[in-house]
Every structure is written in structure tokens, then in C-alpha cells.
Amino acid sequence: MRIGFVGTGAITEAMVTGILSGTPLASEVVVSPRNAEIAARLARMFPAVRIAGDNQEIVDASDILVLAIRPQIAEEVVKGLRFVAGQTVISVIAATDRDRLKEWVGQEVDLTQAIPLPFVASHEGVTAIYPPNSKVASLFSSLGTAVQCGTREEYDLLAVASALMATYFGIMGRTTSWLAAKGLPEDSARDYLAALFAGLSQTVLRSNGIPLNELSAEFATKGGLNEQVLVDFEGRGGIAALTEALEGVLRRIRG
Ligand SMILES: NC(=O)c1ccc[n+]([C@@H]2O[C@H](COP(=O)([O-])OP(=O)(O)OC[C@H]3O[C@@H](n4cnc5c(N)ncnc54)[C@H](OP(=O)(O)O)[C@@H]3O)[C@@H](O)[C@H]2O)c1
């Protein structure tokens, strides 16, 4: 199978790394010459990577074509390509309505939208796709987990959830700096927090669906330190700020 990428940026680098690490999932990966540095790095790392001369060459050479460009240039780039009828096309372009994408493609293709995350590189991604598609789900399952969304609403909501990555690292970063300023070596603070958050995520994954507010209550001993942080965070508007930020992203995604 040949997989092509129009747009060789951060997410293409992660996907190609995942696709060609371990047992390769493609016989050939064709990438666009932009970004030149990332394309050259991928070609150096993986002999199965070929850098195309232009975007049309990628469309023509691919059994699965991935559109991985920024939303701002998507219309211009996609409209400039001639797609093959029936071709499998995956768009990872954020916040771009499916109907508009189909209009720009201008051909009856098998179009799936996806939200791959950087950890697909190490086969630990969780990728929302819409609509359900067994071929595309199989690809992303090999790169971690695929979540097939039955409705656009579900897909949009997972897109909102995926916008929490920078804030997650922000919370870790802020706490690490605070601990370091109080005298803990920064590396120890960082390692401790990474293990703490990994343990908490594992607890949720193994909890057999126990409601999260129950877990929160379980971890917030009456009169204890966890309860103090939770009450303080909520009282100072932390939860309200988070909720408003999620609403804002949803408004943006829905246009
Ligand atoms: N990064 C993530 O975690 C992530 C996750 C899910 C979805 N996405 C979505 O995936 C898309 C790509 O994101 P990204 O983070 O990979 O962005 P990025 O790093 O900016 O990559 C986009 C690439 O497109 C290239 N490009 C610009 N004009 C082009 C053209 N005419 N033809 C072909 N390639 C062109 C750029 O090359 P130059 O550098 O030469 O300009 C750049 O390398 C976005 O829509 C983003 O929202 C990203």
C-alpha cells in the first residue's frame, strides 16, 4: 500500500514515523517537498519515503492520500488538485467542515476526517475519525487506538477535547516551576508529576467506568490536601475558565 501526504509538517512527521517504525504499514510513503527540512529528515530515516516533485504527483501515487496542511491554505491547495474517483482520502485539517472539503475536492472520493495526535509516532495515539471507515480505522488502530465517530457532533466534541494538550503541559510546567522555585530540583519535580499524571490516567482506564466525580471524591479526603486544592481551584474560577475555554473552541469548530 502507498500512502501520500500533502503537507509535510509536524503531524505528517509523527504519522510517517509511526507508519514506518516496527513492521511497516506501507510499502511506500510519498511526501510533499514542503516542509523541505522535515521531508529530507524523513527520507533519511526511512528508505520507503519518497519526496514528490509536487502535490499532484502525491495524489496520483497514493492508495491512501492524507491532507495535512493548515486550514488557512486548505481551500487553495485542495482545489488545485485532481483527485481520483473512489480514492481514499484522509483529511487531518483542523476545523474545516466536511461539506466544504468535499466541494473543494470536487470528485467522489472516500473522504474521512481524522484527528491524529503526535503520539501516533510511538503507536500510542488516540485518533478520532468521522465518518466510520474500516480501512482508515485499521490504519489508526495500528498507530494506537482509533475512535470511530458516528456523528459529526461527536467528532467535533473530541476535537475540542484534543485542544487540551497544551494546557495539560501548561499545568505540568507551571507546577514544576513552582516546585522548583520552592527548592525542589526541577528534574525531580518534572519526573514526579509525569508519574503522578500517568498513574491517574491509568486509574481512569482501569476503573471500569466509575464516574469521574466519584473518583474525584475518593481522592479528596474530607478536610485533606486534595480537597483543599479542588475547593480553591473551583472557588477561584478554575472550572468556569476551563468550561468557557471548551465552549469557545466548540464555537470556533462549528463556525
Ligand atoms: N500538530 C498536531 O498535533 C495536529 C493534530 C491534528 C491535526 N492537525 C492539523 O493538521 C494540519 C497540519 O498541522 P501541522 O501541525 O502538521 O502543521 P505544520 O507543521 O505547519 O505543517 C503544515 C505543512 O504544510 C506545508 N505546506 C504549506 N503550503 C503547502 C502547499 N502549498 N503544499 C503542500 N504543503 C504545504 C508547510 O510547509 P512550509 O513549512 O514549507 O510552509 C508545513 O510543513 C493542520 O490543519 C492542523 O490543524 C495537527
The ligand as a Gaussian input file, in Angstrom:
#p B3LYP/6-31G(d) Opt

LIG

0 1
 N        0.146000      19.038000      15.052000
 C       -0.880000      18.346000      15.571000
 O       -0.802000      17.804000      16.692000
 C       -2.147000      18.185000      14.765000
 C       -3.073000      17.229000      15.192000
 C       -4.230000      17.018000      14.435000
 C       -4.470000      17.789000      13.317000
 N       -3.567000      18.752000      12.959000
 C       -3.892000      19.515000      11.747000
 O       -3.057000      19.027000      10.717000
 C       -2.732000      20.074000       9.813000
 C       -1.224000      20.201000       9.755000
 O       -0.766000      20.503000      11.062000
 P        0.778000      20.546000      11.430000
 O        0.832000      20.726000      12.905000
 O        1.466000      19.394000      10.805000
 O        1.160000      21.924000      10.724000
 P        2.569000      22.363000      10.142000
 O        3.651000      21.772000      10.980000
 O        2.523000      23.826000       9.951000
 O        2.604000      21.632000       8.731000
 C        1.936000      22.098000       7.604000
 C        2.903000      21.920000       6.459000
 O        2.245000      22.269000       5.246000
 C        3.266000      22.745000       4.377000
 N        2.717000      23.492000       3.273000
 C        2.477000      24.823000       3.173000
 N        1.986000      25.118000       1.963000
 C        1.909000      23.946000       1.279000
 C        1.481000      23.601000      -0.009000
 N        1.016000      24.500000      -0.882000
 N        1.537000      22.288000      -0.371000
 C        2.000000      21.349000       0.472000
 N        2.429000      21.633000       1.717000
 C        2.377000      22.907000       2.114000
 C        4.118000      23.612000       5.278000
 O        5.391000      23.765000       4.687000
 P        6.317000      25.043000       4.997000
 O        6.871000      24.780000       6.377000
 O        7.345000      24.986000       3.917000
 O        5.412000      26.248000       4.960000
 C        4.140000      22.812000       6.564000
 O        5.276000      21.995000       6.658000
 C       -3.418000      21.329000      10.349000
 O       -4.634000      21.530000       9.699000
 C       -3.612000      21.011000      11.815000
 O       -4.688000      21.713000      12.356000
 C       -2.409000      18.934000      13.638000

